[in-house]
Amino acid sequence: MSPDYYFLFTVIVRKAITAGFVVVATVIAERVGPLLGGLVAALPISAGPVYVFLALDHDAHFIAQGAVASLIINAVNAIFAVMYARTAQTESRAVSMGRAFLVWLVLAAFVHGTNWTFASAAMVNVIVFGVCLVLVRPLRHAQLKGFRPQWTDLALRAGLVALLVGAVVTFSVQLGSQGSGMHAVFPVVLLSMMFILHNRVGGPASAAVMANAVLGLVGFAFACSVLHFAAEPFGLAIGLVLALLTSVGWSFAVMLVRRQGMAV
């Protein structure tokens, strides 16, 4: 197989694998309540496959530095989710998503032009999540009635995430570690769930999913931190597995705490 055909084949396979994972994960999210739905939405559904495929083309240092960039965009994603959750209580889907995404674009442009260290990115996350978790606490418990997503909904999300994976992996050399890390955590899953849920179950219920997603993004911040510190000394495979286990483990811990009736 020629190099050009091999490259095209690998890109298609990467997109297909990612799309399948997104379909499974989002079906699970939408058939349960806002807590589990939000936690699933915050899992590395799109970022995980991106990092796996980046690891096939780049060394551990590239991935470790990309994790720092993902960490800072993770804080921007939390603000994005909070803005939507607050606005969706009374506004339409277009207004709620439009305002939230405008804020995301402004903040993403700002952080993209700054050289971040792990310490500075971690400090921003501590401050942002300290404020965001307080703001969304009253919004996390709206009733979310179960429904069956249509195949067009699933195809939309799978297609968006597959395009993201293909773009980041294809242009990772041009983007560099910081650009790749930032684009890897573009909130495509959050956006697609907002778009579908808002008109299907109502603004407050959709906002409840996003409010719980903020709590899940705390776990993703820990996952980025683990990947940053583990990728080089332990190798990419172990680093990626540890990061995934961190994100999933955080979600399980949150669910267990909630089942015990404790506030988080």
C-alpha positions in Angstrom: 0.0 0.0 0.0 1.4 3.4 -0.9 2.1 5.9 1.8 -0.7 8.2 0.7 -3.3 5.4 0.7 -2.0 4.1 4.0 -2.4 7.6 5.6 -5.9 7.9 4.3 -6.8 4.4 5.6 -5.5 5.2 9.1 -7.4 8.4 9.2 -10.7 6.7 8.2 -10.1 3.9 10.8 -9.4 6.4 13.5 -12.6 8.3 12.7 -14.7 5.2 12.6 -13.4 3.9 16.0 -14.0 7.3 17.6 -17.5 7.6 16.1 -18.5 4.2 17.4 -17.3 5.1 20.9 -19.2 8.3 20.9 -22.5 6.6 19.9 -22.2 4.1 22.7 -21.3 6.6 25.3 -24.0 9.2 24.5 -26.7 6.6 24.3 -25.8 5.6 27.9 -25.7 9.3 29.0 -29.2 10.1 27.6 -31.0 7.1 29.1 -30.2 8.0 32.7 -30.5 11.0 35.0 -28.6 14.3 34.8 -25.9 13.2 37.2 -24.7 10.2 35.2 -25.5 11.9 31.9 -23.3 14.8 32.9 -20.5 12.6 34.2 -20.5 10.6 31.0 -20.5 13.8 28.9 -17.3 14.9 30.7 -15.4 11.7 30.1 -12.6 11.9 27.5 -15.0 10.6 24.7 -13.3 12.8 22.1 -10.0 13.7 23.8 -9.2 10.1 24.6 -9.1 8.8 21.0 -7.3 12.0 19.9 -4.5 11.4 22.4 -4.3 7.7 21.6 -3.8 8.5 17.9 -1.4 11.4 18.7 0.7 9.0 20.7 1.1 6.8 17.7 2.8 9.7 15.8 4.6 11.7 18.6 6.9 11.1 21.6 6.1 11.2 25.3 7.3 14.8 25.7 4.8 16.0 23.0 2.0 14.3 24.8 3.0 15.6 28.2 3.1 19.1 27.0 -0.2 18.6 25.1 -1.8 17.6 28.4 -0.9 21.0 29.9 -2.7 22.7 27.0 -5.7 20.4 27.5 -5.7 21.3 31.2 -6.1 25.0 30.6 -8.8 24.5 27.9 -10.6 22.2 30.4 -11.1 25.3 32.6 -12.5 27.2 29.6 -14.9 24.2 29.0 -16.2 24.5 32.5 -17.0 28.2 32.1 -18.7 27.3 28.8 -20.9 24.7 30.5 -21.7 27.1 33.4 -22.7 29.9 31.0 -25.0 27.6 29.1 -26.5 26.1 32.3 -27.3 29.5 33.7 -28.7 30.9 30.5 -30.7 27.8 29.5 -33.0 28.3 32.5 -35.0 31.0 30.7 -33.6 31.4 27.1 -33.9 29.4 23.9 -31.4 26.9 22.6 -30.0 29.4 20.1 -29.5 32.1 22.7 -28.1 29.8 25.4 -25.6 28.0 23.1 -24.7 31.2 21.2 -23.8 33.1 24.4 -21.9 30.2 25.9 -19.9 29.5 22.7 -19.1 33.2 22.2 -17.6 33.2 25.7 -15.7 30.0 24.9 -14.2 31.5 21.7 -13.0 34.6 23.5 -11.4 32.7 26.4 -9.9 30.1 24.1 -8.3 32.8 21.9 -6.9 34.4 25.1 -5.4 31.2 26.5 -4.1 30.1 23.1 -1.9 33.2 23.0 -0.3 32.4 26.4 2.6 30.1 27.2 1.3 27.9 30.0 3.2 25.8 32.5 1.6 23.0 34.5 1.6 25.1 37.7 -0.2 28.1 36.0 -2.7 25.9 34.3 -3.4 24.0 37.5 -3.9 27.2 39.4 -6.4 28.5 36.9 -8.3 25.2 37.1 -8.5 25.4 40.9 -9.8 29.0 40.8 -12.3 28.3 37.9 -13.7 25.1 39.3 -14.0 26.7 42.8 -16.3 29.3 41.4 -18.1 27.2 38.8 -19.1 24.4 41.2 -20.8 27.0 43.4 -22.6 28.5 40.5 -24.1 25.3 39.2 -24.9 23.6 42.5 -28.6 24.8 42.5 -29.0 23.6 38.9 -27.9 20.0 39.1 -31.1 18.3 40.2 -33.7 19.1 37.5 -35.8 16.1 36.3 -34.6 14.5 33.1 -37.1 12.2 31.5 -35.5 9.3 29.6 -35.9 9.2 25.8 -34.5 7.3 22.9 -32.2 9.4 20.7 -32.8 9.2 17.0 -30.2 7.8 14.7 -29.8 11.2 13.1 -28.8 12.6 16.6 -26.2 9.9 17.0 -24.9 10.3 13.5 -24.5 14.1 14.1 -22.4 13.6 17.3 -20.3 10.8 15.8 -19.6 12.8 12.7 -18.6 15.9 14.6 -16.2 14.0 16.9 -14.8 12.0 14.0 -14.0 15.3 12.2 -12.3 16.7 15.3 -10.2 13.6 15.7 -9.2 13.6 12.0 -8.3 17.3 12.0 -6.2 17.3 15.2 -4.3 14.1 14.2 -3.8 15.1 10.6 -2.5 18.6 11.5 -0.8 17.8 14.8 2.7 18.6 13.4 1.6 22.0 12.3 -0.4 22.6 15.5 2.4 21.6 17.8 1.9 20.1 21.2 0.1 23.1 22.6 -2.2 23.5 19.6 -2.9 19.7 19.5 -3.7 19.6 23.2 -6.1 22.5 23.1 -7.9 21.3 20.0 -8.2 17.8 21.5 -10.6 19.0 24.2 -12.8 21.2 22.0 -16.2 20.7 23.6 -17.8 18.9 20.7 -19.6 16.3 22.9 -21.0 19.0 25.2 -22.1 21.1 22.2 -23.9 18.2 20.6 -25.6 17.2 23.8 -26.8 20.8 24.4 -28.1 21.0 20.8 -30.1 17.8 21.1 -31.3 17.9 24.7 -32.4 21.5 25.0 -35.4 21.2 22.7 -36.0 17.6 23.6 -36.2 17.8 27.4 -36.3 21.5 28.0 -33.7 24.1 29.0 -33.6 23.4 32.8 -33.2 19.7 32.3 -30.5 20.1 29.7 -28.8 22.6 32.0 -28.8 20.0 34.8 -26.8 17.7 32.6 -24.3 20.4 31.9 -24.2 21.4 35.5 -23.2 17.9 36.4 -20.7 17.8 33.6 -18.8 20.6 35.4 -18.4 18.2 38.3 -17.2 15.6 35.8 -14.7 18.0 34.3 -12.9 18.1 37.7 -12.0 14.5 37.0 -10.7 15.4 33.6 -8.5 18.0 35.1 -7.0 15.3 37.3 -6.6 13.0 34.2 -4.7 15.7 32.3 -2.4 16.2 35.4 -1.7 12.4 35.6 -1.0 12.2 31.8 1.4 15.2 32.1 3.5 13.6 34.9 3.2 9.9 33.8 3.8 10.0 30.1 7.5 10.5 30.1 8.7 8.5 33.1 6.3 5.5 32.6 5.7 5.6 28.8 2.8 6.6 26.7 0.7 3.5 27.1 0.8 3.5 30.9 0.3 7.3 31.0 -2.8 7.1 28.8 -4.2 4.2 30.8 -3.6 6.0 34.1 -5.2 9.2 32.8 -8.3 7.2 31.6 -8.6 5.4 34.9 -8.4 8.7 36.8 -11.2 10.2 34.8 -13.4 7.1 35.1 -12.5 6.6 38.7 -13.5 10.2 39.6 -16.9 9.7 38.0 -17.5 6.4 39.9 -16.4 8.2 43.2 -18.9 11.0 42.6 -21.7 8.5 42.0 -20.9 6.6 45.1 -20.8 9.7 47.2 -24.1 10.9 45.8 -25.7 7.5 46.6 -24.6 7.8 50.1 -26.6 11.1 50.2 -23.5 13.3 50.6 -23.2 16.6 48.9 -20.6 17.1 46.2 
